[in-house]
Amino acid sequence: MNAPLKSINCGGRLISLGSPIVMEIVNITPDSFFEHGIKDNLSGDIIDVGGCSTRPNAEYATEEEEWQRLDNGLNLIRSQYIDAIISVDTFRPSIAIKSIEKYGVSIINDVSGGCEEMFKVTAKYGVPYILTFNEVIPKESSVVACALKFFADRIQRLCELGQNDIIIDPGFGFNKTIDQNFELMNNLEQLKILGRPLLVGISRKSMIFKTLGGEAKDALNGTTVLNTISLTKGADILRVHDVKEARECIGLIKR
């Protein structure tokens, strides 16, 4: 088994993963269900800003619309949180470049599963890259086996390009049935064999409220339960809407 990496290099700042950290979601999209604006107090260890909805069946913003939202949002965040570690949630290499060059964005969070151009961009600029497992899983196949192959192949290519800081995201909710999501959750610890920081993003997702009933706004308790399970299985980063509750999970697990 590969020794897990204990830190990521964000623009020369080493972010320790000796204890799990929290990535705070800031969606500046018209269809975001979560009423959490940049005007509110941002307290995550990493601030993850998205200008294009990637939820299932969402209509993608154009590149121009995405950048206009991010340009305004990142400008406001940088003015209020000068030293914040900022991640941009985008699948477009051109948006990644603009975000890095204009606002010193430290991490690129790409839910698309990656492409050669994006790999080259993140390697060139030396920013950590969040690689998401976002492939359709063949019927009757092992979700974990498919995830391991997906990650191993792409990690090898990223390393060939000189990308050293790779974070893996199992991609809960992306091209997966509810059963496949829970199969992945129940076997999450197997992904640690890859020796890469593990990010889990299940905050208020449909796997919770479609199982328990209700809507995304009702899914905080379920989110807390699954975040707790994730931490016991080796999650290094929790990507969440609700920072306080995530920090409480971490605080109790550390005891």
C-alpha positions as CSV (number, residue, x, y, z in Angstrom):
1,M,0.0,0.0,0.0
2,N,1.2,3.5,-0.8
3,A,1.9,5.8,2.1
4,P,-0.8,8.4,2.2
5,L,0.2,12.0,1.5
6,K,-0.1,14.1,4.7
7,S,-0.2,17.6,3.1
8,I,-1.0,19.5,-0.1
9,N,1.0,22.4,-1.5
10,C,-1.2,25.4,-2.2
11,G,0.9,28.1,-3.7
12,G,3.8,27.4,-1.5
13,R,1.6,27.0,1.6
14,L,1.6,23.4,2.9
15,I,-1.9,22.5,4.1
16,S,-1.6,19.7,6.6
17,L,-3.9,16.7,6.3
18,G,-2.7,15.1,9.6
19,S,-6.3,15.9,10.8
20,P,-9.3,16.1,8.4
21,I,-10.2,19.6,7.1
22,V,-13.3,21.2,5.8
23,M,-14.0,22.5,2.3
24,E,-16.8,25.0,2.2
25,I,-19.1,25.2,-0.8
26,V,-20.0,28.6,-2.2
27,N,-22.2,28.2,-5.2
28,I,-22.8,31.5,-7.1
29,T,-25.3,29.9,-9.5
30,P,-29.0,30.9,-9.9
31,D,-30.2,27.3,-9.2
32,S,-28.3,26.7,-6.0
33,F,-30.7,25.3,-3.4
34,F,-28.5,26.5,-0.5
35,E,-29.0,30.1,0.5
36,H,-25.4,30.8,1.4
37,G,-23.9,33.9,-0.1
38,I,-20.5,35.4,-0.1
39,K,-21.8,38.1,2.3
40,D,-22.0,35.4,5.0
41,N,-19.1,34.5,7.2
42,L,-16.9,32.0,5.3
43,S,-15.0,29.7,7.7
44,G,-13.9,26.6,5.8
45,D,-10.3,25.6,5.6
46,I,-10.8,25.8,1.8
47,I,-13.4,27.9,0.1
48,D,-14.7,26.0,-3.0
49,V,-16.4,28.5,-5.5
50,G,-18.5,27.3,-8.4
51,G,-20.1,29.4,-11.2
52,C,-21.6,26.6,-13.2
53,S,-24.1,24.1,-11.8
54,T,-23.0,20.4,-12.4
55,R,-25.9,18.8,-10.6
56,P,-27.7,16.0,-12.5
57,N,-29.8,17.3,-15.4
58,A,-28.6,20.9,-14.9
59,E,-28.2,23.1,-17.9
60,Y,-24.6,24.2,-18.0
61,A,-23.9,27.9,-18.1
62,T,-21.9,29.1,-21.0
63,E,-18.2,29.8,-20.5
64,E,-18.9,33.5,-20.6
65,E,-21.6,33.2,-17.9
66,E,-19.5,31.0,-15.7
67,W,-16.5,33.4,-15.8
68,Q,-18.7,36.5,-15.2
69,R,-20.1,34.9,-12.0
70,L,-16.6,33.7,-10.9
71,D,-15.0,37.0,-11.7
72,N,-17.4,38.8,-9.5
73,G,-17.4,36.2,-6.8
74,L,-13.7,35.7,-6.5
75,N,-13.1,39.4,-6.5
76,L,-15.4,39.8,-3.5
77,I,-13.9,36.8,-1.7
78,R,-10.4,38.0,-2.2
79,S,-11.3,41.5,-1.0
80,Q,-12.8,40.1,2.2
81,Y,-10.6,37.0,2.8
82,I,-7.2,37.9,1.5
83,D,-5.4,34.8,2.8
84,A,-8.1,32.3,2.0
85,I,-7.2,29.0,0.3
86,I,-9.6,29.2,-2.6
87,S,-10.6,26.3,-4.9
88,V,-12.6,26.8,-8.1
89,D,-15.1,24.2,-9.1
90,T,-14.9,24.0,-12.9
91,F,-14.4,21.5,-15.7
92,R,-13.2,24.2,-18.2
93,P,-9.4,24.6,-18.5
94,S,-9.8,28.2,-19.7
95,I,-11.7,29.1,-16.6
96,A,-9.1,27.4,-14.5
97,I,-6.3,29.4,-16.1
98,K,-8.2,32.7,-15.6
99,S,-8.9,31.9,-11.9
100,I,-5.3,31.0,-11.2
101,E,-3.8,33.9,-13.0
102,K,-6.1,36.7,-11.8
103,Y,-7.0,35.6,-8.3
104,G,-4.3,33.2,-7.2
105,V,-6.7,30.3,-6.9
106,S,-5.0,27.5,-5.1
107,I,-6.9,24.3,-6.1
108,I,-8.9,23.2,-9.2
109,N,-11.9,21.0,-8.4
110,D,-13.0,19.2,-11.6
111,V,-16.1,17.0,-11.3
112,S,-15.9,16.0,-15.0
113,G,-13.4,13.2,-14.5
114,G,-10.7,15.2,-16.2
115,C,-9.2,15.7,-19.6
116,E,-5.7,16.0,-21.0
117,E,-5.9,19.7,-21.3
118,M,-7.0,20.2,-17.7
119,F,-4.3,17.8,-16.5
120,K,-1.7,19.9,-18.3
121,V,-3.1,23.2,-16.9
122,T,-2.9,22.1,-13.3
123,A,0.5,20.6,-13.7
124,K,1.9,23.7,-15.4
125,Y,0.6,26.0,-12.7
126,G,1.5,23.7,-9.9
127,V,-2.0,23.8,-8.2
128,P,-3.5,20.8,-6.5
129,Y,-6.1,19.0,-8.7
130,I,-9.2,17.3,-7.4
131,L,-9.9,14.3,-9.6
132,T,-13.5,13.0,-9.5
133,F,-14.7,9.5,-10.4
134,N,-17.4,10.4,-12.8
135,E,-17.9,7.4,-15.1
136,V,-20.9,5.3,-15.8
137,I,-20.5,2.0,-14.0
138,P,-21.3,-1.1,-16.1
139,K,-24.2,-3.1,-14.7
140,E,-23.2,-5.8,-12.2
141,S,-19.7,-4.4,-12.0
142,S,-17.9,-3.6,-8.7
143,V,-18.1,0.1,-8.0
144,V,-14.9,0.1,-6.0
145,A,-13.0,-1.9,-8.7
146,C,-14.1,0.6,-11.4
147,A,-13.1,3.5,-9.2
148,L,-9.7,2.1,-8.4
149,K,-9.0,1.5,-12.1
150,F,-10.3,5.0,-13.1
151,F,-8.1,6.7,-10.5
152,A,-5.0,4.6,-11.1
153,D,-5.0,5.3,-14.8
154,R,-5.5,9.0,-14.4
155,I,-3.1,9.4,-11.5
156,Q,-0.4,7.8,-13.6
157,R,-1.0,10.3,-16.4
158,L,-1.0,13.3,-14.1
159,C,2.2,12.2,-12.5
160,E,3.8,11.8,-16.0
161,L,2.9,15.5,-16.5
162,G,4.5,16.5,-13.2
163,Q,1.4,16.9,-11.1
164,N,2.3,16.0,-7.6
165,D,-0.8,17.1,-5.6
166,I,-3.7,15.0,-6.6
167,I,-6.8,14.7,-4.4
168,I,-9.3,11.9,-5.2
169,D,-13.1,12.4,-5.0
170,P,-15.3,9.3,-5.3
171,G,-17.9,11.4,-7.0
172,F,-21.0,10.6,-5.0
173,G,-24.1,11.4,-7.1
174,F,-22.3,11.5,-10.4
175,N,-23.3,8.8,-12.9
176,K,-24.2,6.5,-10.0
177,T,-27.4,4.9,-8.7
178,I,-28.4,5.3,-5.1
179,D,-27.3,1.6,-4.5
180,Q,-23.9,2.3,-6.2
181,N,-23.4,5.4,-4.0
182,F,-23.9,3.4,-0.9
183,E,-21.8,0.5,-2.1
184,L,-19.0,3.1,-2.6
185,M,-19.6,4.6,0.8
186,N,-19.5,1.2,2.5
187,N,-16.2,0.4,0.9
188,L,-14.6,3.8,1.0
189,E,-11.5,2.8,2.9
190,Q,-10.4,0.7,-0.1
191,L,-9.6,3.9,-2.0
192,K,-6.9,4.7,0.5
193,I,-4.6,2.2,-1.2
194,L,-4.0,4.8,-3.8
195,G,-2.1,6.9,-1.3
196,R,-3.8,10.1,-2.2
197,P,-5.9,12.5,0.0
198,L,-9.5,11.5,-0.1
199,L,-12.2,14.2,-0.5
200,V,-15.8,13.2,0.3
201,G,-18.7,15.4,-0.9
202,I,-22.1,14.1,0.1
203,S,-23.5,17.3,1.5
204,R,-27.3,17.3,1.2
205,K,-27.1,15.0,-1.9
206,S,-30.0,13.1,-3.3
207,M,-28.7,9.8,-2.0
208,I,-29.7,11.1,1.4
209,F,-33.1,12.6,0.9
210,K,-34.2,10.0,-1.7
211,T,-33.5,7.4,0.9
212,L,-35.0,9.1,3.9
213,G,-37.6,11.4,2.2
214,G,-37.8,15.1,2.0
215,E,-35.6,17.5,0.0
216,A,-32.1,18.8,0.1
217,K,-33.0,21.3,2.7
218,D,-34.0,18.5,5.0
219,A,-30.8,16.5,4.6
220,L,-28.4,18.0,7.2
221,N,-28.8,15.2,9.7
222,G,-28.2,12.6,7.0
223,T,-25.2,14.5,5.8
224,T,-23.7,14.5,9.3
225,V,-24.2,10.7,9.6
226,L,-22.5,10.0,6.3
227,N,-19.7,12.5,7.0
228,T,-19.0,10.7,10.2
229,I,-18.9,7.3,8.4
230,S,-16.6,8.8,5.8
231,L,-14.2,10.1,8.5
232,T,-14.0,6.6,10.1
233,K,-13.1,5.3,6.7
234,G,-10.3,7.7,6.0
235,A,-11.7,10.9,4.5
236,D,-9.2,13.7,4.6
237,I,-11.4,16.5,3.3
238,L,-15.2,17.0,3.8
239,R,-16.8,19.2,1.2
240,V,-19.9,20.7,2.8
241,H,-22.5,23.4,2.9
242,D,-22.6,23.4,6.7
243,V,-19.1,24.0,8.1
244,K,-20.0,24.1,11.8
245,E,-21.6,20.6,11.7
246,A,-18.7,19.2,9.8
247,R,-16.2,20.6,12.3
248,E,-18.2,19.0,15.1
249,C,-18.0,15.6,13.3
250,I,-14.2,15.9,13.0
251,G,-13.9,17.1,16.6
252,L,-15.8,14.1,18.0
253,I,-14.0,11.5,15.7
254,K,-10.6,12.9,16.8
255,R,-11.5,12.1,20.4
